[in-house]
Amino acid sequence: MNTIVDFLNTVLWGYVLVYGLLAVGLFFTFRLGFIQFRHFPECFHVITGSRETSSDGISPLQALIISLASRVGTGNLAGVAVAIYLGGPGAIFWMWMVALVGMDTAYAESTLAQLYKVRNADHQYRGGPAFYMARACCS
């Protein structure tokens, strides 16, 4: 039984997940017209352009910091260190390539979260993957 679980773990987490995420990232890259390159300067303009917060929300800079804090954790930092140690300088190049492809996946996820967010009884917005998967698949 242990052999079967190890084999499935290797196949699913080693091949299907990695190549599946790369394929989805490449699909979004072409389908969205290389948006990560076309709008790269816009991200700096939006972040530095407005520091004001409204009564209903947060500033663009605060939104970026919250997003980065939720995406980058100890595992990411340790994973990069281990990748550089084991793979050398080539690992950095491939991490950058995968990050460029992954930007479109993150963009698509954020767009879906904005499209399918809901307002609760306290007039606060709720959303995220669970909300857009439930609302997009069942509506």
C-alpha positions in Angstrom: 0.0 0.0 0.0 2.9 2.4 0.8 4.4 1.8 -2.6 1.1 2.7 -4.3 0.7 5.9 -2.3 4.3 6.9 -3.0 3.8 6.3 -6.7 0.6 8.3 -6.8 2.3 11.1 -4.8 5.2 11.2 -7.2 2.9 11.3 -10.3 0.3 13.8 -9.0 2.6 16.2 -7.1 5.6 15.8 -9.3 4.3 15.7 -12.9 0.6 16.5 -13.0 0.7 19.5 -10.7 3.9 21.1 -12.1 3.1 20.6 -15.7 -0.5 21.4 -15.2 0.2 24.7 -13.6 2.7 25.6 -16.3 0.2 24.7 -19.0 -2.5 26.8 -17.4 -0.1 29.7 -17.0 0.9 29.5 -20.7 -2.7 29.3 -21.7 -3.5 32.5 -19.7 -0.4 34.1 -21.1 -1.4 33.7 -24.7 -5.2 34.1 -24.1 -4.7 37.4 -22.2 -2.2 38.7 -24.7 0.9 38.7 -22.6 -0.7 41.0 -20.0 2.1 40.6 -17.5 4.5 42.3 -20.0 2.1 44.9 -21.5 0.9 46.2 -18.1 4.0 45.9 -16.0 4.7 49.7 -15.9 1.0 50.2 -14.9 1.5 48.3 -11.6 4.1 50.9 -10.4 1.8 53.7 -11.6 -1.2 52.4 -9.6 0.8 51.6 -6.5 2.6 54.9 -6.3 -0.2 57.0 -7.7 -2.7 56.8 -4.8 -2.1 56.7 -1.1 -5.6 57.8 -0.1 -8.0 55.3 1.5 -11.7 55.5 1.2 -14.1 54.8 4.0 -15.0 51.5 2.3 -11.5 50.2 1.5 -7.8 50.3 1.5 -5.2 52.0 -0.7 -3.6 50.2 -3.6 -0.3 50.0 -1.7 -2.0 48.4 1.3 -3.8 45.9 -1.0 -0.4 45.0 -2.6 1.2 44.4 0.8 -1.7 42.3 2.0 -1.6 40.2 -1.2 2.2 39.7 -0.9 1.9 38.8 2.7 -0.7 36.1 1.9 1.4 34.7 -1.0 4.9 34.8 0.4 5.6 32.8 3.5 8.4 31.0 5.2 8.1 28.0 2.9 8.6 30.2 -0.1 11.7 31.7 1.3 13.1 28.4 2.4 12.2 26.8 -0.9 14.1 29.4 -2.8 17.1 28.9 -0.6 17.0 25.1 -1.1 16.5 25.5 -4.8 19.5 27.8 -5.2 21.6 25.4 -3.0 20.6 22.3 -5.0 20.2 23.8 -8.5 22.7 26.6 -8.6 22.2 29.8 -10.6 20.1 27.9 -13.2 17.4 27.5 -10.5 17.0 31.3 -10.3 16.5 31.5 -14.1 13.8 28.9 -14.0 12.1 30.4 -11.0 11.9 33.7 -12.9 10.4 31.9 -15.9 7.8 30.1 -13.9 7.0 33.4 -12.0 6.4 35.2 -15.3 4.0 32.5 -16.4 2.4 32.4 -12.9 1.6 36.1 -13.0 -1.3 35.4 -15.4 -2.7 32.7 -13.2 -2.6 35.1 -10.2 -4.3 37.8 -12.4 -7.1 35.4 -13.5 -7.6 34.3 -9.8 -7.8 37.9 -8.6 -10.2 38.9 -11.4 -12.5 36.0 -10.5 -12.4 37.0 -6.9 -13.5 40.5 -7.8 -16.2 39.3 -10.1 -17.8 36.9 -7.6 -17.4 38.7 -4.3 -20.5 39.2 -2.1 -21.5 41.8 0.4 -22.6 40.5 3.8 -25.1 41.9 6.3 -22.4 44.2 7.8 -21.8 45.7 4.3 -18.4 44.2 4.1 -17.2 42.3 1.1 -16.4 38.6 1.2 -14.7 36.6 -1.5 -11.9 34.4 -2.6 -11.5 31.0 -4.1 -14.3 29.3 -2.2 -16.8 32.1 -3.2 -16.0 32.2 -6.9 -15.8 28.4 -7.3 -19.2 28.1 -5.7 -20.8 31.0 -7.5 -19.2 30.5 -10.9 -19.8 26.7 -11.1 -23.4 26.8 -9.8 -24.8 29.9 -11.5 
